[in-house]
Amino acid sequence: MSLDISIALDARSRPERGKNETRRLRARGLVPITVYGGGTETASAGILKREFSALLRTHGRNKIFTLNYDGTSTPVKIQELQIDPIKGHLIHADLMRISLTEKSNFELTIKIVGESEGVKMLGGIVDVVTHSLEVRCLPRDLPDSIQVDISSLSIGDHLNVKDLNLSDRIEVLTDGEKVVVTIVAPRVEEEAEPVAETAAEPEVIKKGKAEEEEQA
């Protein structure tokens, strides 16, 4: 992968902190961000939400881009995104300054490709257990994602992290024994057993005997 940091976003100053300032930023169409790392002081700013959302939709959260802020330009990666649990809107982002010549930790997205033999021939179900890997590498060696081909998997087969084919320039930090994807047998629905019509009879008889005793 050739590193491309031609995408640049402008950050706007955020002189004040607190909930009131955060609400004002969002009302202006900005996403509050915190920028840290790189031996520089932590900074608070805002990015136009439509531009930041477009970057996420097009390139995903692994995209390294240039942040223009306070008269400087620096490459950054997305460290954390905060999403409103009810509305599903992006409400805050943490960005980390990175060096293009030093290794850094990244979250690498897993994409499943191909059609499993177990699914196609036997009606199996693809169960994706792990959706991303934690890796360490130089920014220029980071792929957009890792494609996992499941074409050869039958029912009961699975792939572990250690089975994935990655460049030797990428150090995988996720446990190698962790299951990434497995093909499970189709679920069989059990028929409900019919309820016997005489199930309530003992209670009726008992009730009748009690009434007879009272009348006696």
N, C-alpha and C positions, 0 to 999 in steps of 0.2 A: 504493500500500500504506500503510495506517495502522499506525504503530508500536505494538506491544503488548508491554510488558515486565512484564505482570502475573504472569508465571511467575517464581517465586523459588525458589532452592535455598539451603539452609543449609550453610555450610562449617564444619567442626569443626577446632579448633586442632590443629596438628601440631608440638609443641614440639621434637621431635628429628628429625634427618635420618639418612639412611643406609639400607642394605638391610634391617637388622633392623626398624627402625621402619616401613618400607614394607610388609614382610611382616605386621607386626602390624595395620596399617591394613586391609589386604586381608582378613585373617582376621576382622576386625570388620565386613566388608561395605562398606568404604569404598574409594573410588578416590582415590589421591594426586593432588593438583593443585598447580600453581604458578600464582600470580596476579601479574601484573606490569603495568607501564604506568600512565598517568594521573598521572605525577609523584609516585607513592607507592612506598614500598619494596616489593620483591618479597616475597611471602608464600607460605608452604607450609601446606597444609591438606588436608582430606579431605572428599569429598562421598559421601553414600549412593549406592552403585552402582545400586541399583534405581531411584532417582529420576532419576539422571543418564542411565541407559540408557533410561528411559521418555521423557525429553525428546528424546533422539536418535532414537528410533523414531518418535515422533509429529511432530516438527518438523524433524529433520535437523540437521546441524552448523552451519547458518547462523543458527540461532535466537539472537537476542539476549535474554538473561534477566538478572534481578536476582540478584546474589550477596550473601547476608547473611553477613557475617564480621566478627568482632571488634567488634561494636557498630555497624557501618556497613553501608549498602546501596549497591551500585554496579552499574551496567549493565556486563555483560561479554559478550565473544564468544569462541567456541572458536577458539583459534589453532592448536592441534596436538593430535592424539590418537595415543597409542602403543598398538598392538595386539600382543598376544602372537602371534608368527609361527606357533607350533605349535597352541596351543589356541584362538586367535582371540578371546581375552578382552581387554577394555579394561584396561590396566594403569596408564595415567597420562594426564593431560590438562593442557595449558597454556591458561590463560585470560587474556585481555587486557582490562584496564579500558578503556572507551571513553567518549567524550563524545557525547551525543546531538545536539550542535549543531556538531560538527566532522566532516569527512569522514574515512573510514577505508577500508582495503583489505579486501575480502571475496572469498571463493571462492563463485561462483554456480553452482549445479548446473544442468546441461542435461538436460531431459526430452524425449524424442522422442515426438511424437504423430502420429496419422493413419496411413493405410496407403498406401504408395507405389504409384503406377501400375505401376512397373517390377516390383514384388514381386507385386502382385495379378494382372497380366496376363501377365507374362513369367517369373515365377519367380525374380526377382532376389533379392539378399541385402542387407539393411541393414547397413552397416559404420559403426559409430559410432567415430570417430577421437578426438574430444575430448569429455570427459565433464563438464568444468567450465570456467568462465572466471574470470580474476582481474579484479575490477572495483574502482572507487573511487567512493564516494558517501556521502551522509549516511545514518545508520542507518535513518531513516524512509523513505528511497527504495529500500531494498533489498527486492526481491521474494523470495519463498521459493525460486523457481527460475525458469528461463526455458524456455518451451515452444517447441520447434522443430517446425513442421508439415512433414512430408515427403510430403504427399498428391500434390503435383504432380511429384515427382521420378520420372524414368524411369531405365532402366539407363544408367550412365555419367554421370548428373547428380550434382552435389554442392553442398553449401552451405559457404561459408567463414564465419569469424567476422564479417567485415564485412557479410555478408548478413543477419545477425540483427536483428530489430526490437526495440531497447531504448529505454527512455526517454532523452531528452536530458539528464536529470539524473544519468545513470550513465555514468561514464567507463570504457571497456573498456581494460584494460592488456594483455590477450592480443593477440598479433600478428593483425591483421585478415586476413592471407592464410592463416592456419592453417585446415585443413579440419576441419569439424565432423562431417559425415556424408556418406556417398556410397552410391550404389546400384550394386552390382557384379553382373556376369553370373553365372548359376548355374554351379557347377563341374561339368565333364563328366568322368566317370571313364573313363580309358583302359583298354581291354581288354589284358590281358597277352598277349604273343606266345607261341605254343606253342614249347616247346623241342624241337629236332630230336632224334629218338631216336638218330641216328648220330653225335651230337656226341662221344661217347667212343670211337668206333671206331678212330681213328688210334692212340690210346694202346695199345689192345689189340693191334693189329697189330704195333706197335713192340715191345711186350713179348714177343710170340710170336717175332719174329725174333731177339730177344736170347737167348731160351731155346734156339733152334735153333743159334745160333753157339756157345753154351756146350757143347751136346752134341757138336758137331763137334770 
